[in-house]
Amino acid sequence: MTVRRYFRVIAFRSKEVMLKLTALIACIPVVLGMSAADAAILGPYASSCHKGSNKPAILVHIEGLKNRDGLLRVQAYDAVEKSYFEKGQYVQRVEIEPPATGSVDICLPVAKSGAYTVLARHDINKNGHIDHDDGGGFSGNPSMSLMDVALKHKPSLKATTISVGNSISDVTIIMKYVQGLSFKPIAASDEESDNNEVKR
């Protein structure tokens, strides 16, 4: 075998090995019983939101993050007037560091079907306190003014309640941040915010 032919054989076999390895990696989620979408679900309870689950869970899709710094805290509450969004009254909570890229989908399993509300908070500096740069959002994406935020007013129960059955319920939360004299999604004009948000 000539030197040239030898290197051609090595190159061909290397390519063949790489193709097999790529196919193997792509099959890992399938082998584990997960779809590609399942594999992207974040948090310690991710398996509770895998396709085919027949237990109540909330799959929260977070959109509009200002950046990927800090921590994301997502909490579910019973949709009860006296306890929704009250400190320490959540029925499920997940805290994660946002992924550097890609979608942010977080699973919150709940004990039973019923009515719930969901709160998401972006703690950019990880200090555990609500700061000017931090973001927040609620199920239903209700409109909130800067005054509401400053006075810690809750959005209405009606505007934030979601129904969860004995399966996975999807909810999208669009994060809002203080921008000038407004509390709104990043890079959204006032007109877009008015059109996309549900009024309280």
VENNOR-V635900 format. One record per residue. N is the residue number from 1. SS is DSSP state (2 for helix, 1 for strand, 0 for the rest). OMEGA is omega in radians with two decimals (none if undefined). Layout:
BEGIN
n:N ss:SS omega:OMEGA
n:N ss:SS omega:OMEGA
END
This chain:
BEGIN
n:1 ss:0 omega:3.12
n:2 ss:0 omega:3.12
n:3 ss:2 omega:-3.12
n:4 ss:2 omega:-3.14
n:5 ss:2 omega:3.14
n:6 ss:2 omega:-3.11
n:7 ss:2 omega:3.07
n:8 ss:2 omega:3.12
n:9 ss:2 omega:3.13
n:10 ss:2 omega:-3.12
n:11 ss:2 omega:-3.13
n:12 ss:2 omega:-3.12
n:13 ss:2 omega:3.11
n:14 ss:2 omega:3.12
n:15 ss:2 omega:-3.13
n:16 ss:2 omega:3.12
n:17 ss:2 omega:-3.12
n:18 ss:2 omega:3.12
n:19 ss:2 omega:3.12
n:20 ss:2 omega:3.14
n:21 ss:2 omega:3.12
n:22 ss:2 omega:3.13
n:23 ss:2 omega:3.14
n:24 ss:2 omega:3.14
n:25 ss:2 omega:-3.13
n:26 ss:2 omega:-3.10
n:27 ss:2 omega:-3.07
n:28 ss:2 omega:3.13
n:29 ss:2 omega:-3.14
n:30 ss:2 omega:3.12
n:31 ss:2 omega:-3.13
n:32 ss:0 omega:3.13
n:33 ss:0 omega:-3.10
n:34 ss:0 omega:2.97
n:35 ss:0 omega:3.10
n:36 ss:2 omega:3.12
n:37 ss:2 omega:3.10
n:38 ss:2 omega:-3.07
n:39 ss:2 omega:-3.09
n:40 ss:0 omega:-3.13
n:41 ss:0 omega:-3.03
n:42 ss:1 omega:3.05
n:43 ss:0 omega:-3.08
n:44 ss:0 omega:-3.11
n:45 ss:0 omega:-3.06
n:46 ss:2 omega:-3.08
n:47 ss:2 omega:3.13
n:48 ss:2 omega:3.14
n:49 ss:2 omega:3.09
n:50 ss:0 omega:-3.10
n:51 ss:0 omega:3.11
n:52 ss:0 omega:3.13
n:53 ss:0 omega:3.12
n:54 ss:0 omega:3.08
n:55 ss:0 omega:-3.10
n:56 ss:0 omega:3.12
n:57 ss:1 omega:3.11
n:58 ss:1 omega:3.08
n:59 ss:1 omega:-3.04
n:60 ss:1 omega:3.10
n:61 ss:1 omega:-3.12
n:62 ss:1 omega:3.11
n:63 ss:1 omega:3.01
n:64 ss:0 omega:3.10
n:65 ss:0 omega:3.12
n:66 ss:0 omega:3.08
n:67 ss:0 omega:-3.13
n:68 ss:0 omega:3.12
n:69 ss:0 omega:2.96
n:70 ss:0 omega:-3.07
n:71 ss:1 omega:2.99
n:72 ss:1 omega:3.06
n:73 ss:1 omega:3.14
n:74 ss:1 omega:-3.05
n:75 ss:1 omega:3.08
n:76 ss:1 omega:-3.14
n:77 ss:1 omega:2.95
n:78 ss:1 omega:3.14
n:79 ss:0 omega:-3.13
n:80 ss:0 omega:-3.01
n:81 ss:0 omega:-3.01
n:82 ss:0 omega:-3.02
n:83 ss:0 omega:-3.07
n:84 ss:0 omega:-3.12
n:85 ss:0 omega:3.08
n:86 ss:0 omega:-3.08
n:87 ss:0 omega:3.08
n:88 ss:0 omega:-3.07
n:89 ss:0 omega:-3.13
n:90 ss:0 omega:3.11
n:91 ss:0 omega:3.05
n:92 ss:1 omega:-3.12
n:93 ss:1 omega:3.05
n:94 ss:1 omega:3.10
n:95 ss:1 omega:-3.13
n:96 ss:1 omega:2.93
n:97 ss:0 omega:-3.13
n:98 ss:0 omega:3.06
n:99 ss:0 omega:-3.10
n:100 ss:0 omega:3.12
n:101 ss:0 omega:3.03
n:102 ss:0 omega:-3.10
n:103 ss:0 omega:3.13
n:104 ss:1 omega:-3.11
n:105 ss:1 omega:-3.01
n:106 ss:1 omega:-3.10
n:107 ss:1 omega:3.07
n:108 ss:1 omega:3.06
n:109 ss:1 omega:3.09
n:110 ss:0 omega:-2.99
n:111 ss:0 omega:-3.07
n:112 ss:0 omega:3.06
n:113 ss:0 omega:-3.13
n:114 ss:1 omega:-3.11
n:115 ss:1 omega:-3.10
n:116 ss:1 omega:2.95
n:117 ss:1 omega:-3.09
n:118 ss:1 omega:3.10
n:119 ss:1 omega:3.04
n:120 ss:1 omega:3.12
n:121 ss:1 omega:3.10
n:122 ss:1 omega:3.13
n:123 ss:1 omega:-2.96
n:124 ss:0 omega:-3.10
n:125 ss:0 omega:3.07
n:126 ss:0 omega:-3.10
n:127 ss:0 omega:3.10
n:128 ss:0 omega:3.14
n:129 ss:0 omega:3.09
n:130 ss:0 omega:-3.12
n:131 ss:0 omega:-3.10
n:132 ss:0 omega:-3.08
n:133 ss:0 omega:-3.08
n:134 ss:0 omega:3.12
n:135 ss:1 omega:3.12
n:136 ss:1 omega:3.10
n:137 ss:1 omega:-3.08
n:138 ss:1 omega:3.00
n:139 ss:0 omega:-3.09
n:140 ss:0 omega:3.13
n:141 ss:0 omega:3.14
n:142 ss:1 omega:3.07
n:143 ss:0 omega:3.09
n:144 ss:0 omega:3.11
n:145 ss:0 omega:3.07
n:146 ss:2 omega:3.09
n:147 ss:2 omega:3.08
n:148 ss:2 omega:-3.13
n:149 ss:2 omega:-3.10
n:150 ss:2 omega:-3.11
n:151 ss:0 omega:3.11
n:152 ss:0 omega:3.05
n:153 ss:0 omega:3.08
n:154 ss:0 omega:2.97
n:155 ss:0 omega:-3.06
n:156 ss:0 omega:3.11
n:157 ss:2 omega:-3.12
n:158 ss:2 omega:-3.07
n:159 ss:2 omega:-3.03
n:160 ss:2 omega:-3.08
n:161 ss:0 omega:3.05
n:162 ss:1 omega:3.13
n:163 ss:1 omega:-3.13
n:164 ss:1 omega:3.10
n:165 ss:0 omega:3.13
n:166 ss:0 omega:3.13
n:167 ss:0 omega:-3.11
n:168 ss:1 omega:3.08
n:169 ss:1 omega:-3.12
n:170 ss:1 omega:3.03
n:171 ss:1 omega:3.11
n:172 ss:1 omega:3.09
n:173 ss:1 omega:3.09
n:174 ss:1 omega:-3.06
n:175 ss:0 omega:3.11
n:176 ss:1 omega:-3.13
n:177 ss:1 omega:3.06
n:178 ss:1 omega:3.11
n:179 ss:1 omega:-3.07
n:180 ss:0 omega:3.13
n:181 ss:0 omega:-3.12
n:182 ss:1 omega:3.02
n:183 ss:1 omega:-2.97
n:184 ss:1 omega:3.10
n:185 ss:0 omega:3.11
n:186 ss:0 omega:3.06
n:187 ss:0 omega:3.09
n:188 ss:0 omega:3.10
n:189 ss:0 omega:3.12
n:190 ss:2 omega:-3.13
n:191 ss:2 omega:-3.14
n:192 ss:2 omega:-3.13
n:193 ss:2 omega:-3.13
n:194 ss:2 omega:-3.11
n:195 ss:2 omega:-3.01
n:196 ss:2 omega:-3.05
n:197 ss:0 omega:3.08
n:198 ss:1 omega:-3.13
n:199 ss:0 omega:3.12
n:200 ss:0 omega:none
END
